[in-house]
Amino acid sequence: MKLIHKFRQNAYNFLLDVNSGSVHLVDDIAYDVLDYYELGEKAALEGLLNNYKSEDIKTAFEELKELEKAGVFYSDDIFPNTDLFLSRKPVVKAMCLHMAHDCNLKCKYCFAGQGDFNGPKGLMSFEVGQKALDYLIANSGNRRNLEVDFFGGEPLLNFEVVKQLVEYGNSKAEENGKNFRFTITTNGVLLDDEKIEYINKYMHNVVLSLDGRKEINDNMRLTLNDKGSYDLIVPKFQKLISQRSNDKFYYIRGTFTRHNMDFGKDVLHFRDMGFELTSMEPVVDHNDNEYALKPEDIEKVNAEYDRFAKDYLEIRKTDKNFKFFHYMIDLSGGPCAIKRISGCGAALEYLAITPDGDIYPCHQFVGNEDFKMANLFDEKIDFPVQITDQFSACNVETKEDCKTCWAKFYCSGGCHANAYNFNGTVMKPYRQGCDMQKKRIECAIMVEAALKLEEMEKEN
């Protein structure tokens, strides 16, 4: 199926050829001629003669024809048959280890029931974590680099076991020709000098949870005694990143809600505090919660994405180290084909492990017994086909809402858990998420294109 998308962003006219991934900057005439391209040159002349000269319309039409001949406009579907990808035997490449089903904050929007995933509180033992790492190595096929995220609740509540698992994992990796890349996601409450030093030495990535401005953060991210957490954790985060080497990653990761739909200000606040790698995700919750984003809010949210994209572009012109995750995009290549059509690999390449050793498709399905796949201590681990078949059949070419969507190869169909929680099936994407994602992609394309144009102008 041939798919194109045109949009205006920050005074630029963009043409995106979906199947090839080619992005073109076009003038106003070509932008308007696009509406008539399938109908032919005659239709374009009849429809646009009041606005443009006939020779200019013809020239624009011919230029689009040349792009089509070159295979970068109106190109054929690059995945006419996904069976080749989906019939492969998946290998597990990533695991989320729930080190603690408990937390020392009580964030209002927490999808994990404030840390316990709506079940009994508990900490993962070394034995369970050891089993998990062994399973990952044994089922990773020829893949060398394996990803492990120490997650919660709050994983620092179980930090001694985290350290034991890092030591064990690295020793087993060396024996088996593998390489573990460890990540830890933390709210920062328990950070101290010893933990900061250890994390900066052994964690390939660290995700630091903070919602931006003090008043925004402290409204949503409360300590157990109902105090704000901002003053407690910010100095620790700043100390951690100040001591972190350039060959390792981190993200300061926030959540915006209905209370801060001007979230661009929170991202700028991150920058003011010295954080260079930033992320700000929309809250996902049902509309009966007062902080949840509602359908009528999306227009305002997208207007903020538009507004902040202009600020971000100006920052990036002089500060290339500052990054906002949603505006990071690779126009020259992007993810591999399999990831582009099927996304995160939940239940197939990515698994979540609870403190008791239960296996789920991902961390967001934990606690939903319908998606419990097995337990690490089962005599034989054999995942139910009614679960794995759902995920293996789920991709942008099988989801009806995704087949004709221009953004499908950027979002890969969206989050499976959000789709299920709002629609009762992983096959129907979460609509509000789609609407925001498309706007973010447009903004990201604009920023990247504008920066490349500036580079070209400097070179000339």
C-alpha positions in Angstrom: 0.0 0.0 0.0 1.4 3.4 -1.0 1.2 5.9 1.8 2.3 9.5 2.1 1.8 12.2 4.8 2.1 15.9 4.4 2.2 18.4 7.2 3.3 21.9 8.1 5.5 22.5 11.1 7.2 25.7 12.1 6.8 27.3 8.6 8.2 24.2 6.8 6.2 22.1 4.4 7.0 18.4 4.8 6.3 15.4 2.7 6.8 12.0 4.2 6.9 8.9 2.1 5.8 6.3 4.6 7.2 3.1 3.0 10.7 4.4 2.1 10.9 6.7 5.1 12.0 9.6 2.9 11.3 13.1 4.1 11.1 16.0 1.7 10.9 19.7 2.2 8.6 21.1 -0.5 7.4 24.6 -1.5 3.7 25.7 -1.3 2.9 24.7 -4.8 4.1 21.1 -4.4 2.4 20.9 -1.0 -0.9 21.8 -2.6 -0.4 19.7 -5.7 0.0 16.6 -3.4 -3.8 16.7 -2.8 -4.3 16.1 -6.5 -1.4 13.7 -7.3 -3.5 10.5 -7.5 -6.1 12.3 -9.7 -3.5 13.5 -12.2 -2.1 16.7 -13.6 -5.4 17.8 -15.2 -7.2 17.7 -11.8 -4.3 19.7 -10.2 -4.6 22.3 -12.9 -8.4 22.6 -12.5 -8.2 22.8 -8.7 -5.3 25.1 -8.3 -5.3 27.6 -11.2 -6.9 30.3 -9.1 -3.8 30.1 -6.8 -0.8 29.3 -9.1 0.3 29.7 -12.7 -0.3 26.6 -14.8 3.4 26.2 -15.7 4.3 26.2 -12.0 1.7 23.5 -11.3 3.0 21.4 -14.1 6.6 21.8 -12.9 5.6 20.8 -9.4 3.7 17.8 -10.7 6.7 16.6 -12.8 9.1 17.0 -9.8 6.8 14.7 -7.8 6.8 12.3 -10.7 10.6 12.2 -10.6 10.6 11.5 -6.9 8.3 8.6 -7.5 10.6 7.2 -10.2 13.5 7.4 -7.8 11.5 5.3 -5.3 11.4 8.0 -2.6 7.8 9.1 -3.0 4.7 7.1 -3.4 6.8 4.0 -3.0 5.6 0.4 -2.6 5.0 -1.3 0.7 8.3 -2.5 2.1 6.6 -5.2 4.0 4.0 -6.8 1.7 4.2 -10.0 3.6 5.2 -10.1 7.3 5.3 -14.0 7.5 9.0 -13.9 6.9 9.6 -11.9 10.0 6.9 -13.5 12.2 7.7 -17.1 11.5 11.1 -16.8 13.0 11.8 -18.3 16.4 12.2 -15.4 18.7 15.1 -15.2 21.2 14.8 -13.4 24.5 17.1 -10.4 24.6 15.8 -8.3 27.5 14.3 -8.8 30.9 12.7 -6.6 33.5 13.5 -7.9 37.0 11.0 -6.7 39.6 13.5 -6.4 42.5 10.8 -5.0 44.9 7.0 -5.1 44.9 7.1 -2.3 47.3 7.9 1.4 47.2 8.9 4.3 49.5 6.9 6.9 47.5 3.2 6.9 46.8 2.9 8.6 43.4 -0.8 9.3 42.6 -0.6 8.0 39.0 1.5 4.8 39.7 0.3 2.0 37.3 1.9 -0.5 39.7 -0.5 0.2 42.6 2.2 2.3 44.3 4.7 -0.5 44.0 3.0 -3.8 44.9 1.2 -4.3 41.5 -2.0 -4.8 43.5 -0.7 -7.9 45.1 1.4 -8.8 48.2 4.5 -6.8 48.9 7.8 -8.6 48.4 11.5 -8.5 47.5 13.2 -10.7 44.8 15.6 -13.2 46.3 19.0 -13.9 44.8 17.8 -17.3 43.8 14.9 -16.0 41.7 17.1 -13.4 40.1 19.8 -16.1 39.4 17.1 -18.3 37.7 16.0 -15.3 35.6 19.5 -14.5 34.3 20.2 -18.2 33.6 17.0 -18.3 31.6 17.9 -15.2 29.7 21.3 -16.6 28.7 19.9 -20.0 27.8 17.2 -18.5 25.6 19.1 -15.7 23.9 20.3 -17.7 20.9 23.2 -16.0 19.1 22.5 -12.6 20.6 25.5 -11.3 22.5 24.2 -8.1 24.2 21.5 -8.8 26.7 19.5 -6.1 28.5 18.4 -6.3 32.2 16.4 -3.6 33.9 16.3 -3.6 37.7 12.8 -2.3 38.3 10.1 -2.0 41.0 8.4 -0.7 43.0 11.7 0.8 44.1 14.7 -1.5 43.4 17.0 0.3 45.8 14.9 -1.3 48.6 16.6 -4.5 47.5 20.0 -3.1 46.5 22.2 -5.9 48.0 20.5 -8.5 45.8 20.9 -6.1 42.8 24.7 -6.1 43.4 24.7 -9.9 43.8 22.9 -10.3 40.5 25.2 -7.9 38.7 28.2 -9.9 39.9 26.6 -13.2 39.0 25.4 -12.0 35.7 28.8 -10.7 34.6 30.5 -13.9 35.6 27.9 -16.0 33.7 28.1 -13.7 30.7 31.9 -14.1 30.4 31.5 -17.9 30.5 28.8 -17.9 27.8 30.2 -15.2 25.4 27.5 -12.7 26.4 27.4 -9.2 27.6 24.9 -7.8 30.1 23.9 -4.2 29.9 22.3 -3.4 33.2 19.8 -0.5 33.8 18.3 0.6 37.1 15.1 2.7 37.4 14.9 4.6 40.7 13.0 7.3 42.4 16.2 8.3 44.2 15.0 8.4 47.8 17.6 5.8 49.0 20.5 7.1 46.9 23.7 7.7 48.9 27.3 8.1 47.9 27.9 4.3 48.0 25.0 3.6 45.7 25.8 6.4 43.4 29.3 5.1 43.0 28.1 1.6 42.3 25.4 2.6 39.8 27.9 4.8 37.9 30.4 1.9 37.7 28.1 -1.0 36.8 24.9 0.3 35.3 24.9 0.9 31.5 21.9 3.1 32.0 20.0 4.7 34.8 16.5 6.1 34.7 15.8 8.8 37.3 12.2 9.6 38.1 11.2 13.2 38.6 8.3 15.2 37.2 9.9 18.6 36.7 9.2 21.8 38.6 9.0 21.4 42.4 5.3 22.2 42.6 4.4 19.8 39.8 6.5 17.0 41.2 5.4 17.4 44.8 1.8 17.4 43.8 2.1 13.8 42.3 5.2 12.2 43.8 4.6 12.0 47.6 6.7 10.4 50.3 5.0 8.0 52.7 4.3 10.8 55.1 2.6 12.9 52.4 5.5 15.3 51.9 6.9 16.3 48.5 9.9 14.4 47.3 11.6 17.1 45.2 14.0 18.5 47.8 14.9 15.0 48.9 15.9 13.6 45.6 17.0 16.4 43.3 20.5 16.9 44.9 21.1 13.2 44.8 20.2 13.0 41.1 22.5 16.0 40.4 25.3 14.4 42.2 24.8 11.1 40.4 25.0 12.6 36.9 27.9 14.9 37.8 30.0 11.8 38.5 28.7 9.7 35.6 31.2 9.0 32.7 30.3 9.9 29.2 30.3 6.3 28.0 27.3 5.5 30.1 23.7 6.7 29.8 21.0 8.2 32.0 17.5 9.7 31.6 15.7 12.0 33.8 12.2 10.8 33.3 9.0 12.6 34.1 5.3 12.1 33.7 3.0 14.9 32.8 -0.7 15.0 33.7 -3.7 17.2 33.3 -2.1 19.5 35.9 0.9 20.4 33.8 -0.1 20.3 30.1 2.6 23.0 29.8 5.1 20.3 30.4 7.7 21.9 28.1 8.4 24.2 31.1 9.3 21.1 33.1 11.7 19.9 30.5 13.4 23.3 30.5 13.5 23.0 34.3 15.4 19.8 33.9 17.9 21.6 31.7 18.3 24.4 34.3 19.2 21.8 36.9 21.9 20.4 34.7 20.1 17.4 33.2 21.0 16.9 29.6 19.1 13.6 28.7 15.4 14.1 29.4 12.1 12.4 28.9 8.6 13.5 29.7 5.8 10.9 29.2 2.1 11.5 29.2 0.2 9.9 32.0 -1.9 6.9 31.0 -4.9 6.4 33.2 -8.7 6.2 32.9 -10.7 9.3 32.6 -12.3 9.1 36.0 -9.0 10.1 37.7 -8.8 13.9 38.1 -5.2 14.0 36.8 -5.8 11.8 33.7 -5.6 13.3 30.2 -9.0 13.3 28.6 -9.8 13.3 24.9 -10.6 17.0 25.0 -7.1 17.7 26.4 -5.2 16.3 23.4 -5.5 19.4 21.3 -3.9 21.4 24.1 -1.2 18.8 24.7 -0.3 18.7 21.0 -0.2 22.5 20.9 2.4 22.3 23.7 4.4 19.8 21.7 4.3 22.3 18.8 5.3 25.2 21.0 8.1 23.4 22.8 9.5 22.0 19.5 10.4 25.6 18.6 12.1 26.2 21.9 13.9 22.9 21.7 15.2 23.7 18.2 16.7 26.9 19.3 18.4 25.2 22.3 19.8 22.5 20.1 21.4 25.0 17.7 23.9 25.9 20.4 23.6 23.0 22.8 23.9 19.6 21.1 24.2 17.7 24.3 20.7 18.5 25.5 18.2 15.8 24.3 14.5 15.4 24.7 13.6 11.8 24.0 10.4 12.5 22.1 12.2 14.7 19.6 15.0 12.2 18.9 14.6 10.6 15.5 16.9 9.0 12.9 15.9 10.2 9.4 18.7 8.2 7.8 17.9 4.7 8.9 16.1 4.0 12.1 15.3 0.7 13.9 15.6 -2.7 12.3 12.7 -4.0 10.2 11.4 -6.3 12.8 11.2 -3.6 15.5 9.6 -1.2 13.0 6.7 -3.5 12.4 6.3 -5.3 15.8 7.6 -2.9 18.4 9.0 -3.8 21.8 8.9 -7.6 21.6 6.8 -8.2 24.7 6.2 -11.9 25.5 8.6 -12.9 22.8 11.9 -11.0 23.2 11.2 -9.1 26.4 9.9 -10.6 29.6 9.2 -9.3 33.1 9.9 -11.4 36.2 8.2 -10.8 39.6 9.8 -11.4 43.0 8.1 -14.8 43.1 9.5 -15.8 39.7 6.3 -15.4 37.7 6.9 -14.5 34.1 4.8 -11.9 32.3 4.9 -10.3 28.8 6.2 -7.0 30.2 6.2 -5.0 33.4 2.9 -3.4 32.6 1.1 -6.7 32.5 2.4 -7.8 35.8 -0.5 -8.5 38.2 -3.0 -9.5 35.4 -3.3 -13.2 35.9 -4.7 -13.6 32.4 -1.2 -12.8 31.2 0.9 -14.9 33.6 3.0 -17.0 31.3 4.8 -19.4 33.6 7.1 -19.4 36.7 10.9 -19.8 36.6 10.6 -22.8 39.0 8.2 -24.7 36.8 9.6 -28.1 35.9 9.2 -27.2 32.3 8.7 -23.6 31.2 6.2 -23.7 28.3 4.5 -20.4 27.5 0.7 -20.6 26.8 0.1 -20.3 23.1 -3.0 -18.2 23.8 -0.7 -15.5 25.1 2.3 -15.8 22.8 0.1 -16.1 19.7 -1.6 -12.7 20.6 1.8 -11.0 20.6 3.4 -12.7 17.7 0.4 -11.9 15.5 0.4 -8.3 16.6 2.1 -5.8 14.3 1.4 -2.7 12.2 0.4 -4.8 9.2 -2.2 -6.9 11.1 -3.7 -4.1 13.2 -6.6 -2.6 11.2 -6.0 0.9 12.8 -2.3 0.8 11.9 -2.3 -0.6 8.3 -3.1 2.8 6.7 -1.5 5.0 9.4 1.4 7.2 8.2 3.2 6.9 11.6 3.2 3.1 11.8 6.9 2.6 11.2 7.8 5.1 13.8 5.6 4.0 16.7 5.5 0.3 15.7 1.9 0.0 16.7 2.2 1.6 20.2 2.1 0.0 23.6 0.5 -3.4 23.9 -0.5 -2.8 27.6 -2.2 0.5 26.9 -4.1 -1.1 24.0 -5.3 -3.9 26.2 -6.1 -1.7 29.2 -8.3 0.6 27.1 -9.7 -1.6 24.5 -9.5 -5.2 25.9 -7.2 -6.4 23.1 -3.6 -5.8 22.1 -4.8 -5.5 18.5 -6.5 -2.1 18.8 -4.1 0.7 19.8 -4.8 3.3 22.5 -6.2 6.2 20.5 -5.1 9.1 22.7 -1.6 7.7 22.6 -1.7 7.6 18.8 -2.8 11.2 18.5 0.0 12.4 20.7 2.6 10.1 19.1 1.8 11.5 15.7 2.3 15.0 16.8 5.6 14.1 18.5 6.9 12.5 15.3 6.0 15.6 13.3 7.9 17.8 15.8 10.9 15.5 15.8 11.1 15.5 12.0 10.9 19.3 11.9 13.7 19.6 14.5 16.0 17.2 12.8 15.4 18.6 9.3 15.9 22.2 10.5 19.2 21.3 12.2 20.4 19.5 9.0 19.5 22.6 7.0 21.5 24.8 9.3 24.5 22.5 9.0 24.3 22.6 5.2 24.0 26.4 5.2 27.2 26.6 7.3 29.1 24.3 5.0 28.1 26.4 2.0 
